[in-house]
Amino acid sequence: MSTEHYQFVILGGGINGLSCAIRLSNEFPCSTIQIISDNFSPNTTSDVAAGLWGPYALGGTSTTECRRWAQQTHDYFLQLWRGGYADRCGICLVPVLELYETDTTVPWWHDIVFGFSKTKFLKPDDTNNHQDSFYTAFSYITFTCEPSKIMKHYREVLSTRNVTLRQEHLTSLRSLENMIIHPNAIIINCLGLGSQSVFKDADLFPLRGQVQKVKAEFVFHSYANESCYIIPNTDTVILGGTKQKHHNLQVNPIDRYDIRAQCLTVLPALRSAVNVKDFVGLRPVRSSGVRLEVDHAVFANGEIHVIIHNYGHGGAGITLAWGCAGEVTRFVQEYGVDTSKCMYHKL
């Protein structure tokens, strides 16, 4: 554990921003952290997610890096689960069944989850015709981690440390120049889609996800096919969802109908499920993959700030957050405030 007196400014209060705050304050307990965000839980994109561990919609992220971050996060969930934090952090071990209409390749993450198996079976209406006509089924056990619960836990932990939260809308990095920022502060960018405007990242685009939370106490397994998914949380079950390249945050009644109809084809018992609420979130997908790297910026007053980018996690924010926050911590240990080692970014 380092005793360095770092000053950190974290941009973004979702699961990635708070994970960075926890890991940085763990590693550098003498540091001061300020988190600046448009919104905090329960009003973030992270709060909409069902929280099932699983790499998804990651653009061009390399498998090698993604595997490292995803494995570390899975190990962390196991640690919390074994350590008695499951209820507080909304962590459950859930059996998962995925169904595909074609022979589907085993995913690279199959050996991270528990008990992965692949099964081929004949379609009921084709049993007397073609032996090569089958569904593929993947079954395994993994974690769900409810973002709202674990972020509440993080906020409670951070409230006992030298961490402040500030609700501000950032339109550009220039906005920071009007705030009280320590001249040696290291900036951690976890803005997600906000990086599209603040950092002029043209690779980012939104993948709209609409979901429905229902009461269905009889659902203990997670199910998914190529059209929908059913994911139990501790108090509700999440039915989803859409994958639309769109900015619309309004609940669409047609999507609501389609989501329930598709889920009923997988689990007809959901017909009796009571709708609690519909939600919409925009997944921050980056065509060139997750951006996790060191940069630096020169402010108008001449201050040079190290910037560590950590965004573009697509539909895998929960899956990668802890591992990516560990990478951010490693970058701080490696670069510190030495801007000569950073890429140059003139504002």
Phi, psi and omega in degrees: 000127183274148176256016179300139180265068180282154171247121180243139170239114182259124178263114181114127183248022176276198185297325180287318178297315181290325177297319177296319180298317179296311185290323178291320180287333173294314186281326182236075187296342179269001183282163174246132185234132172240128179252122181245127184206151173300315184218157173236164180305137015264026186246033179252166175300323181301327183294338181282335185294146177284337173085016176284128178297129177168120178298128186205139176052058186253014177056227184265022180300135180292142180297323181300311180292316181300320180298317181298313182292319182292320179297315180298321179291319178298317178297322180294318177299320178297319178298315179296318181297315179288333185273006177088014181258009186301311183293316182297323184262003179066039183255129178225148169273125188231129171290138183237138174234119178249133182241136180229148183274355178229170175290115188249137182294141177298130183290156182296338183269011187299332182268004174271318178285175184261134170064036182294136174214150178244134181230139172249136177215153185288145172292137183305324183274000182240012188296336182257007185246286188240120181291342181267009178263106189213165165263155168253134177238131170253131174232140181193175177236133178212190185258147158254142176226108184288117186304317183299322182286315182288328177289326174297318176299315179300316180299320179295319178295314183293334180294343179265001183243179183277065185230133176238149178247137181225122180268110181215148175264119180264123176260338177200168178292340176300331181302329181292335183293339179267002179254167179275096181244128178301136183301337178256014183296138172267127183263128177252114184267105176239042186281351182060231182298337178300337179292344178299319180263317184293322182245013174054043182268105182283350180282345184277142171209154181274140171244102188292130178236115173256134180227166180230126175265130182229162171267117180207078187296346182275356182264116179239353179249156172259137180234148176206145166226196185283356183244339186202172173212154180229116186230114178285135168252187185290323184249336182222176174240134181264125175252131181210181344194182183259158177222074188246133177280087190200153180265355188293120180261004179277145176291127180261120182297331178292316176299319179302314180295314182296320180299311180296318181297316180294318181293328178294330178292334179271319184221088184302335181297344179292353178303329182269358182292135181270127180289131178264306181191152174257145182226154175227135175222157180249111178289131180274088181270139179237118187302328180268004175101172179307134175261109179225093186200167181261137181221180167205156185230148176253119178283165181298332180276005177094352179293138177251123181242131170292135175238128174251115180275137179211081183205174180087036185276003176056231179266018185236030180301312179294321184294328187250349193305311184292319179294319179293323177296327175294323177293321176301315179299320179296320178299319179297317179297324184279317186260328184054230178253022180277093184289347180292340180268356187262160172291155184261133180222100182276128180269000000 
